[in-house]
């Protein structure tokens, strides 16, 4: 499974960014997809996950109400819409996948993609 994240950049606090992750080498519609992030000097943390059919969606408390995850199984992509960004959202964001479902992905994803840097200035 290959995952390629894109869409990171520099944005002012209160702004928005849209991250995308393209998957290949797998039956995309069979996998839960999600996002993690790692801020400088901190451990990687879970952000959001979506099940193969979209019926289960999980968010970290820190992003609930601001971030929205979605997927397009026809295009093999998962998207993270990030609104009302805060400086503490600054991190490298990683796409992840797991065939065992969104909750398993949240705990220990099987596949990781390259990260994309998001910087939120105050």
C-alpha positions as CSV (number, residue, x, y, z in Angstrom):
1,X,0.0,0.0,0.0
2,X,1.4,3.4,-1.0
3,X,0.0,6.6,0.4
4,X,0.9,10.0,-0.8
5,X,-0.2,13.1,1.2
6,X,-0.3,16.6,-0.1
7,X,-1.8,20.0,0.6
8,X,0.2,21.2,3.5
9,X,1.5,24.7,3.7
10,X,1.6,27.9,5.7
11,X,-1.6,29.5,6.9
12,X,-2.5,32.2,9.4
13,X,-4.5,31.3,12.5
14,X,-8.2,31.1,11.8
15,X,-7.5,30.0,8.2
16,X,-8.2,26.7,6.4
17,X,-6.2,24.1,4.6
18,X,-7.3,20.9,2.7
19,X,-5.1,17.8,2.9
20,X,-5.4,15.0,0.4
21,X,-4.0,11.5,0.4
22,X,-3.9,9.3,-2.7
23,X,-3.6,5.6,-2.2
24,X,-2.4,2.9,-4.6
25,X,-1.4,-0.7,-4.5
26,X,-4.5,-1.8,-2.6
27,X,-8.2,-2.3,-2.9
28,X,-8.9,1.2,-1.7
29,X,-12.5,0.7,-0.8
30,X,-11.6,-2.1,1.6
31,X,-9.4,0.1,3.8
32,X,-10.0,2.5,6.6
33,X,-8.1,5.7,6.0
34,X,-7.0,8.3,8.5
35,X,-4.6,11.1,9.6
36,X,-2.1,11.5,12.3
37,X,0.2,14.4,13.1
38,X,3.5,15.0,14.8
39,X,4.4,18.4,16.2
40,X,8.0,19.3,16.8
41,X,9.3,17.6,20.0
42,X,6.1,15.7,20.5
43,X,4.9,12.1,19.8
44,X,2.8,11.3,16.8
45,X,-0.9,11.6,17.6
46,X,-4.2,10.5,16.1
47,X,-6.3,13.1,14.3
48,X,-9.1,11.4,12.4
49,X,-10.2,8.2,10.7
50,X,-12.9,7.0,8.4
51,X,-14.1,3.5,7.7
52,X,-14.1,1.9,4.3
53,X,-17.7,2.9,3.6
54,X,-17.7,6.1,5.6
55,X,-20.1,4.8,8.3
56,X,-17.6,5.2,11.1
57,X,-15.8,8.5,11.5
58,X,-13.5,9.3,14.4
59,X,-11.9,12.5,15.5
60,X,-9.5,13.5,18.2
61,X,-11.1,15.8,20.7
62,X,-8.7,18.6,19.8
63,X,-10.0,18.8,16.2
64,X,-13.7,18.0,16.6
65,X,-15.9,20.7,15.1
66,X,-13.0,22.1,13.1
67,X,-11.7,19.2,10.9
68,X,-13.7,17.1,8.5
69,X,-12.6,13.8,7.0
70,X,-14.0,12.4,3.8
71,X,-13.2,9.9,1.2
72,X,-13.8,9.3,-2.5
73,X,-13.5,5.6,-3.3
74,X,-13.8,6.2,-7.0
75,X,-10.7,8.4,-6.9
76,X,-8.8,6.5,-4.2
77,X,-8.4,9.6,-2.1
78,X,-9.1,10.7,1.4
79,X,-9.3,14.4,2.4
80,X,-9.0,16.3,5.6
81,X,-10.6,19.7,5.5
82,X,-9.1,21.8,8.3
83,X,-10.9,25.0,9.4
84,X,-10.3,27.5,12.2
85,X,-6.7,26.4,12.3
86,X,-4.7,27.2,15.4
87,X,-0.9,27.5,16.0
88,X,-1.1,24.3,18.0
89,X,-2.2,22.5,14.8
90,X,1.3,23.0,13.4
91,X,2.7,19.6,12.7
92,X,3.7,17.1,10.0
93,X,0.5,15.3,9.0
94,X,0.6,11.7,7.9
95,X,-1.9,9.6,6.0
96,X,-2.5,6.1,7.3
97,X,-4.4,3.0,6.2
98,X,-5.6,-0.2,7.8
99,X,-7.8,-3.0,6.5
100,X,-9.1,-3.8,10.0
101,X,-11.3,-0.7,10.4
102,X,-11.2,2.9,11.7
103,X,-10.8,2.0,15.4
104,X,-7.8,-0.3,14.6
105,X,-6.3,2.4,12.5
106,X,-6.7,4.9,15.3
107,X,-4.8,2.5,17.6
108,X,-2.2,1.1,15.3
109,X,-2.4,1.6,11.6
110,X,-0.7,-0.9,9.3
111,X,0.4,1.5,6.6
112,X,1.9,5.0,6.7
113,X,2.4,7.6,4.0
114,X,4.9,10.4,3.8
115,X,4.0,13.5,5.8
116,X,3.0,16.9,4.7
117,X,3.9,19.9,6.8
118,X,1.2,22.3,8.1
119,X,2.4,25.5,9.7
120,X,-0.1,27.8,11.4
121,X,1.2,31.3,12.2
122,X,-0.3,33.4,15.0
